[in-house]
Every structure is written in structure tokens, then in C-alpha cells.
Amino acid sequence: MKTVQSQPVYKTVSELLQKFKSQQLSFNPNSIMITVVKLMQLIESFTGLDGQHKKEAVIETLKVLIEESVPNTDPNFTLVEETLLFVVPAVIDELVTADKNGLGLNKRSSLLSCCR
């Protein structure tokens, strides 16, 4: 998996990862989409980043969680990596679109607005 190149996104990934872990959340490869939604909710409180940078930070943070949880010798590693590369970006876009269109994915506030 590639590493983060952008300094602001790198710093955000570090902070987002810390926030994720401080809430005693754990990552399980079987629940990638649940983790994506949680990361999107957490990153909403970060200021100074546009939607694209927040999306990149969510994806990069998920990469770190995968690297920490799934050894590259695991037979599922390729599947998890491909899910991250090809499915997760589209899922983030669709969640943001659904939230923008008022489908009520988050009743409290628009926490999924992070990647708009």
C-alpha cells in the first residue's frame, strides 16, 4: 500500500488514528464499512481540510489500521487491500451523496459531510 505524501493529510491521519484508538475502537477486517463510517464521523470535527483531504485521510487511516491488523501473509490481505483501493472510495462518495440528499443517515447533524 502506498504511504501518505501530503503533510497535512499525514498529520491528520496520525490525529485521526489517535482519536479512533482513544475511543477504544478496534478494527476488524470483516467490518471495514463500519470503520469507514466511524472514521468519517470522527474526521468531521477536524477543521482546515476540504472534503477531498478528509476523504484521503479516512482512506489512509484505514490503510494503517489494515496494516496493523492484517499481516500481508494472511490469505485475506489481498481481498482487504482491493476492497480498500476499489470499494471504499466509492462507498465514501455514496455515503456523502446520500447524506447531502437528506436520506437521514445522521439525524443529529451532518457528520457525513466530511468528504463533500
C-alpha positions as CSV (number, residue, x, y, z in Angstrom):
1,M,0.0,0.0,0.0
2,K,1.2,3.5,-0.7
3,T,2.1,5.9,2.0
4,V,0.7,9.4,2.6
5,Q,2.6,12.0,0.7
6,S,0.8,15.2,1.7
7,Q,2.0,16.6,5.0
8,P,-1.4,18.0,6.2
9,V,-3.1,14.6,5.4
10,Y,-0.3,12.7,7.1
11,K,-0.7,14.8,10.3
12,T,-4.5,14.3,10.1
13,V,-4.1,10.6,9.7
14,S,-2.0,10.5,12.8
15,E,-4.5,12.5,14.8
16,L,-7.5,10.5,13.4
17,L,-5.8,7.3,14.3
18,Q,-5.1,8.5,17.8
19,K,-8.7,9.7,18.2
20,F,-10.0,6.3,16.8
21,K,-7.9,4.3,19.3
22,S,-8.6,6.7,22.2
23,Q,-12.3,5.8,21.9
24,Q,-11.3,2.2,22.4
25,L,-12.5,1.3,19.0
26,S,-11.0,-1.7,17.3
27,F,-10.6,-2.6,13.6
28,N,-11.8,-5.9,12.2
29,P,-11.3,-6.6,8.5
30,N,-14.8,-8.1,8.5
31,S,-16.3,-4.7,9.4
32,I,-14.4,-2.3,7.1
33,M,-17.5,-0.3,6.2
34,I,-18.5,0.2,9.8
35,T,-14.9,1.5,10.4
36,V,-15.2,3.8,7.3
37,V,-18.4,5.4,8.7
38,K,-16.9,5.8,12.2
39,L,-13.7,7.4,10.7
40,M,-15.9,9.8,8.6
41,Q,-17.8,10.8,11.8
42,L,-14.6,11.3,13.7
43,I,-12.9,13.4,11.0
44,E,-15.9,15.8,10.8
45,S,-14.5,17.6,13.9
46,F,-11.2,18.3,12.1
47,T,-11.0,21.8,10.7
48,G,-8.9,23.2,7.9
49,L,-9.4,20.3,5.5
50,D,-11.6,20.2,2.5
51,G,-13.7,17.2,1.6
52,Q,-11.1,15.6,-0.6
53,H,-8.4,15.8,2.0
54,K,-10.8,14.4,4.6
55,K,-11.6,11.5,2.3
56,E,-7.9,10.9,1.7
57,A,-7.3,10.9,5.5
58,V,-10.0,8.4,6.1
59,I,-8.6,6.1,3.4
60,E,-5.0,6.5,4.7
61,T,-6.1,5.9,8.3
62,L,-7.9,2.8,7.2
63,K,-4.7,1.6,5.4
64,V,-2.8,2.0,8.7
65,L,-5.5,0.0,10.6
66,I,-5.3,-2.7,8.0
67,E,-1.5,-2.8,8.1
68,E,-1.6,-3.1,11.9
69,S,-4.3,-5.8,11.9
70,V,-3.9,-8.0,8.8
71,P,-0.5,-9.4,8.1
72,N,0.4,-9.4,4.4
73,T,0.9,-13.1,4.6
74,D,-2.8,-13.5,5.5
75,P,-4.7,-15.1,2.6
76,N,-7.4,-12.3,3.1
77,F,-4.8,-9.5,2.8
78,T,-5.3,-9.1,-1.0
79,L,-9.0,-9.0,-0.7
80,V,-8.9,-6.4,2.1
81,E,-6.4,-4.3,0.2
82,E,-8.5,-4.5,-3.0
83,T,-11.6,-3.5,-1.0
84,L,-9.8,-0.5,0.3
85,L,-8.5,0.6,-3.1
86,F,-11.6,0.0,-5.2
87,V,-14.7,-0.1,-2.9
88,V,-14.0,2.2,0.0
89,P,-13.6,5.4,-2.1
90,A,-16.9,4.8,-3.9
91,V,-18.6,4.0,-0.6
92,I,-17.4,7.3,0.9
93,D,-18.7,9.2,-2.1
94,E,-22.1,7.4,-2.0
95,L,-22.5,8.0,1.8
96,V,-21.7,11.7,1.3
97,T,-24.2,11.9,-1.6
98,A,-26.9,10.1,0.4
99,D,-26.3,12.4,3.4
100,K,-26.3,15.5,1.1
101,N,-29.6,14.4,-0.4
102,G,-31.3,14.2,3.0
103,L,-31.6,10.5,3.3
104,G,-31.2,10.9,7.1
105,L,-28.1,8.8,7.7
106,N,-27.3,11.0,10.6
107,K,-30.2,12.7,12.4
108,R,-28.1,14.7,14.9
109,S,-26.1,16.7,12.4
110,S,-24.5,16.2,9.1
111,L,-21.5,14.2,10.3
112,L,-21.1,12.6,6.9
113,S,-20.4,15.9,5.3
114,C,-16.7,15.3,5.7
115,C,-15.9,14.4,2.2
116,R,-18.1,16.8,0.2
